[in-house]
Amino acid sequence: MGKFITPVCQNCPSRKGPLMGCCQLEELDFITSAKVSQSYQKGERIFFEGNPALGLHCVNQGKIKISKASSDGKEQIIRLAKGGDMLGFRSVLTETQYSSSAVALEDCIVCFIPRADFFRVWQSNLQFSVSLMQMMAKALGEAEVQMLHLAYKPVRERLAEALLMLYHTFRKEDEPQPFVIGISREDLASLVGTAKETATRLLSEFKEEGIIATRGSQVTILKADRLSRIAA
């Protein structure tokens, strides 16, 4: 990742996000002085499901997966995160344990804001509090949709939807086409909610149809419009 430089909140991708965008300059200065910044290598856990939720995690850069473990130990990826996203806010608000785990999909920099400092801003800034409630409502709605899709959508449609999620989450606006991302077949299967073998077979079908290209763990999305039609 190169030399680690502690991020400054005023220059962070989150500065224009729904939460940090509500903060005054003095509040950003306070958060900058209170937070702890950490670099994570690909595959490292940022927090563990079941551990006490001691604060809020803010992604400065990198790609992260948020997952839950089933009763038989299988992983289900429930969300993807990138620079500018907040992690763990629901668990922090309810003063419970983390309800999921976060793992770096590539080298990342993540800032940790202790619970007490997070609540200081939350209690003093009404716009910040309202924005947080809106984020929670949006996350709940997305979780409900995901549950319905897992229950009723065929795997082929869910795979197309998962590839589109990767495309829309991680593709930068100024990034040239086609979009390329590295993701293991295990992670892709966990995102879809199927077996690795099934995800691999369907990827091969998409490749034969000219919708994607693959090279090792890299997936290149050639025709996002075709994936949209399949997912719908």
C-alpha positions as a Python dict, from the first residue, in 0.01 Angstrom:
ca = {
    (1, 'M'): (0, 0, 0),
    (2, 'G'): (301, 229, 40),
    (3, 'K'): (375, 471, 322),
    (4, 'F'): (83, 507, 561),
    (5, 'I'): (-38, 863, 616),
    (6, 'T'): (-308, 930, 876),
    (7, 'P'): (-612, 1066, 688),
    (8, 'V'): (-750, 1410, 769),
    (9, 'C'): (-1131, 1419, 787),
    (10, 'Q'): (-1158, 1734, 578),
    (11, 'N'): (-990, 1552, 287),
    (12, 'C'): (-1169, 1217, 329),
    (13, 'P'): (-1415, 1074, 72),
    (14, 'S'): (-1668, 1069, 360),
    (15, 'R'): (-1648, 1449, 385),
    (16, 'K'): (-1919, 1475, 120),
    (17, 'G'): (-2111, 1172, 245),
    (18, 'P'): (-2446, 1177, 426),
    (19, 'L'): (-2290, 1182, 775),
    (20, 'M'): (-1964, 1375, 757),
    (21, 'G'): (-2126, 1617, 517),
    (22, 'C'): (-2345, 1728, 808),
    (23, 'C'): (-2047, 1814, 1031),
    (24, 'Q'): (-1911, 2162, 1096),
    (25, 'L'): (-1538, 2225, 1062),
    (26, 'E'): (-1486, 2222, 1440),
    (27, 'E'): (-1663, 1885, 1459),
    (28, 'L'): (-1439, 1746, 1186),
    (29, 'D'): (-1136, 1875, 1375),
    (30, 'F'): (-1264, 1701, 1688),
    (31, 'I'): (-1317, 1371, 1504),
    (32, 'T'): (-973, 1395, 1344),
    (33, 'S'): (-811, 1433, 1687),
    (34, 'A'): (-1023, 1158, 1848),
    (35, 'K'): (-1008, 886, 1583),
    (36, 'V'): (-752, 610, 1528),
    (37, 'S'): (-652, 526, 1171),
    (38, 'Q'): (-537, 178, 1074),
    (39, 'S'): (-415, 13, 756),
    (40, 'Y'): (-536, -341, 679),
    (41, 'Q'): (-395, -589, 433),
    (42, 'K'): (-612, -794, 200),
    (43, 'G'): (-788, -1066, 400),
    (44, 'E'): (-750, -896, 740),
    (45, 'R'): (-1057, -861, 962),
    (46, 'I'): (-1152, -508, 1062),
    (47, 'F'): (-1405, -623, 1321),
    (48, 'F'): (-1559, -956, 1419),
    (49, 'E'): (-1921, -1062, 1442),
    (50, 'G'): (-2009, -1103, 1811),
    (51, 'N'): (-1741, -869, 1946),
    (52, 'P'): (-1849, -560, 2145),
    (53, 'A'): (-1926, -262, 1920),
    (54, 'L'): (-1685, -6, 2064),
    (55, 'G'): (-1710, 256, 1792),
    (56, 'L'): (-1778, 354, 1433),
    (57, 'H'): (-1555, 255, 1142),
    (58, 'C'): (-1512, 494, 851),
    (59, 'V'): (-1353, 365, 529),
    (60, 'N'): (-1094, 604, 391),
    (61, 'Q'): (-991, 385, 98),
    (62, 'G'): (-1015, 26, -21),
    (63, 'K'): (-1277, -242, -77),
    (64, 'I'): (-1440, -429, 213),
    (65, 'K'): (-1694, -710, 249),
    (66, 'I'): (-1941, -729, 538),
    (67, 'S'): (-2061, -1080, 611),
    (68, 'K'): (-2250, -1298, 857),
    (69, 'A'): (-2185, -1658, 953),
    (70, 'S'): (-2470, -1910, 934),
    (71, 'S'): (-2529, -2176, 1198),
    (72, 'D'): (-2323, -2424, 994),
    (73, 'G'): (-2033, -2180, 961),
    (74, 'K'): (-2095, -2072, 601),
    (75, 'E'): (-2031, -1711, 512),
    (76, 'Q'): (-2298, -1487, 357),
    (77, 'I'): (-2181, -1151, 226),
    (78, 'I'): (-2454, -899, 304),
    (79, 'R'): (-2291, -576, 193),
    (80, 'L'): (-1993, -425, 14),
    (81, 'A'): (-1816, -107, 124),
    (82, 'K'): (-1569, 139, -30),
    (83, 'G'): (-1399, 466, 55),
    (84, 'G'): (-1647, 705, 215),
    (85, 'D'): (-1871, 435, 367),
    (86, 'M'): (-1948, 393, 738),
    (87, 'L'): (-1943, 53, 910),
    (88, 'G'): (-2091, -63, 1238),
    (89, 'F'): (-2322, 232, 1300),
    (90, 'R'): (-2628, 18, 1376),
    (91, 'S'): (-2443, -189, 1634),
    (92, 'V'): (-2296, 124, 1795),
    (93, 'L'): (-2639, 287, 1827),
    (94, 'T'): (-2796, -18, 1988),
    (95, 'E'): (-2497, -63, 2222),
    (96, 'T'): (-2463, -429, 2136),
    (97, 'Q'): (-2216, -659, 1970),
    (98, 'Y'): (-2126, -632, 1604),
    (99, 'S'): (-2393, -818, 1408),
    (100, 'S'): (-2152, -894, 1122),
    (101, 'S'): (-1783, -911, 1033),
    (102, 'A'): (-1584, -680, 805),
    (103, 'V'): (-1289, -810, 600),
    (104, 'A'): (-1060, -623, 360),
    (105, 'L'): (-1095, -734, -1),
    (106, 'E'): (-778, -539, -79),
    (107, 'D'): (-536, -322, 117),
    (108, 'C'): (-744, -64, 304),
    (109, 'I'): (-726, 234, 538),
    (110, 'V'): (-1005, 254, 795),
    (111, 'C'): (-1058, 510, 1070),
    (112, 'F'): (-1209, 415, 1406),
    (113, 'I'): (-1416, 670, 1600),
    (114, 'P'): (-1474, 565, 1965),
    (115, 'R'): (-1836, 534, 2076),
    (116, 'A'): (-1822, 825, 2323),
    (117, 'D'): (-1682, 1065, 2061),
    (118, 'F'): (-1934, 947, 1803),
    (119, 'F'): (-2220, 1013, 2047),
    (120, 'R'): (-2085, 1358, 2128),
    (121, 'V'): (-2136, 1460, 1765),
    (122, 'W'): (-2463, 1266, 1737),
    (123, 'Q'): (-2615, 1442, 2039),
    (124, 'S'): (-2504, 1793, 1942),
    (125, 'N'): (-2580, 1789, 1569),
    (126, 'L'): (-2946, 1736, 1476),
    (127, 'Q'): (-2876, 1712, 1102),
    (128, 'F'): (-2615, 1443, 1172),
    (129, 'S'): (-2868, 1245, 1379),
    (130, 'V'): (-3139, 1270, 1111),
    (131, 'S'): (-2895, 1160, 841),
    (132, 'L'): (-2794, 861, 1052),
    (133, 'M'): (-3157, 754, 1094),
    (134, 'Q'): (-3204, 780, 717),
    (135, 'M'): (-2897, 562, 660),
    (136, 'M'): (-3036, 300, 899),
    (137, 'A'): (-3375, 302, 724),
    (138, 'K'): (-3208, 264, 385),
    (139, 'A'): (-2992, -25, 511),
    (140, 'L'): (-3301, -199, 650),
    (141, 'G'): (-3484, -163, 320),
    (142, 'E'): (-3189, -302, 126),
    (143, 'A'): (-3167, -598, 364),
    (144, 'E'): (-3536, -675, 310),
    (145, 'V'): (-3492, -669, -67),
    (146, 'Q'): (-3189, -896, -43),
    (147, 'M'): (-3385, -1145, 167),
    (148, 'L'): (-3663, -1158, -92),
    (149, 'H'): (-3417, -1208, -375),
    (150, 'L'): (-3238, -1490, -193),
    (151, 'A'): (-3573, -1658, -132),
    (152, 'Y'): (-3732, -1622, -475),
    (153, 'K'): (-3482, -1528, -747),
    (154, 'P'): (-3307, -1801, -948),
    (155, 'V'): (-2930, -1823, -895),
    (156, 'R'): (-2854, -1698, -1248),
    (157, 'E'): (-3045, -1376, -1179),
    (158, 'R'): (-2881, -1337, -839),
    (159, 'L'): (-2535, -1375, -992),
    (160, 'A'): (-2612, -1107, -1250),
    (161, 'E'): (-2736, -886, -967),
    (162, 'A'): (-2419, -951, -764),
    (163, 'L'): (-2195, -858, -1058),
    (164, 'L'): (-2396, -538, -1104),
    (165, 'M'): (-2356, -464, -732),
    (166, 'L'): (-1979, -492, -769),
    (167, 'Y'): (-1997, -271, -1079),
    (168, 'H'): (-2205, 5, -920),
    (169, 'T'): (-2030, -7, -581),
    (170, 'F'): (-1667, -3, -689),
    (171, 'R'): (-1657, 151, -1035),
    (172, 'K'): (-1538, 511, -1029),
    (173, 'E'): (-1715, 767, -1245),
    (174, 'D'): (-1397, 856, -1435),
    (175, 'E'): (-1286, 494, -1468),
    (176, 'P'): (-1258, 379, -1831),
    (177, 'Q'): (-1466, 89, -1954),
    (178, 'P'): (-1466, -204, -1925),
    (179, 'F'): (-1486, -246, -1548),
    (180, 'V'): (-1243, -500, -1398),
    (181, 'I'): (-1249, -633, -1042),
    (182, 'G'): (-1064, -907, -861),
    (183, 'I'): (-1288, -1128, -649),
    (184, 'S'): (-1248, -1490, -545),
    (185, 'R'): (-1505, -1745, -654),
    (186, 'E'): (-1571, -1814, -285),
    (187, 'D'): (-1656, -1449, -217),
    (188, 'L'): (-1872, -1428, -528),
    (189, 'A'): (-2063, -1740, -423),
    (190, 'S'): (-2109, -1593, -72),
    (191, 'L'): (-2243, -1274, -224),
    (192, 'V'): (-2491, -1469, -437),
    (193, 'G'): (-2584, -1719, -167),
    (194, 'T'): (-2492, -2033, -357),
    (195, 'A'): (-2220, -2296, -385),
    (196, 'K'): (-1883, -2206, -533),
    (197, 'E'): (-1930, -2467, -807),
    (198, 'T'): (-2262, -2316, -912),
    (199, 'A'): (-2121, -1963, -924),
    (200, 'T'): (-1824, -2083, -1129),
    (201, 'R'): (-2048, -2268, -1377),
    (202, 'L'): (-2275, -1966, -1427),
    (203, 'L'): (-1975, -1736, -1468),
    (204, 'S'): (-1859, -1964, -1749),
    (205, 'E'): (-2202, -1932, -1912),
    (206, 'F'): (-2185, -1551, -1891),
    (207, 'K'): (-1836, -1567, -2040),
    (208, 'E'): (-1953, -1784, -2332),
    (209, 'E'): (-2235, -1535, -2395),
    (210, 'G'): (-1983, -1248, -2414),
    (211, 'I'): (-2125, -1070, -2110),
    (212, 'I'): (-1807, -1094, -1904),
    (213, 'A'): (-1445, -1200, -1938),
    (214, 'T'): (-1238, -1375, -1672),
    (215, 'R'): (-870, -1415, -1600),
    (216, 'G'): (-785, -1589, -1276),
    (217, 'S'): (-978, -1413, -1001),
    (218, 'Q'): (-1037, -1107, -1219),
    (219, 'V'): (-1381, -1052, -1370),
    (220, 'T'): (-1428, -798, -1650),
    (221, 'I'): (-1783, -677, -1707),
    (222, 'L'): (-1827, -622, -2079),
    (223, 'K'): (-2204, -576, -2105),
    (224, 'A'): (-2361, -432, -1792),
    (225, 'D'): (-2688, -378, -1980),
    (226, 'R'): (-2717, -754, -2043),
    (227, 'L'): (-2661, -821, -1673),
    (228, 'S'): (-2937, -571, -1592),
    (229, 'R'): (-3182, -753, -1816),
    (230, 'I'): (-3092, -1090, -1665),
    (231, 'A'): (-3117, -958, -1308),
    (232, 'A'): (-3459, -808, -1378),
}
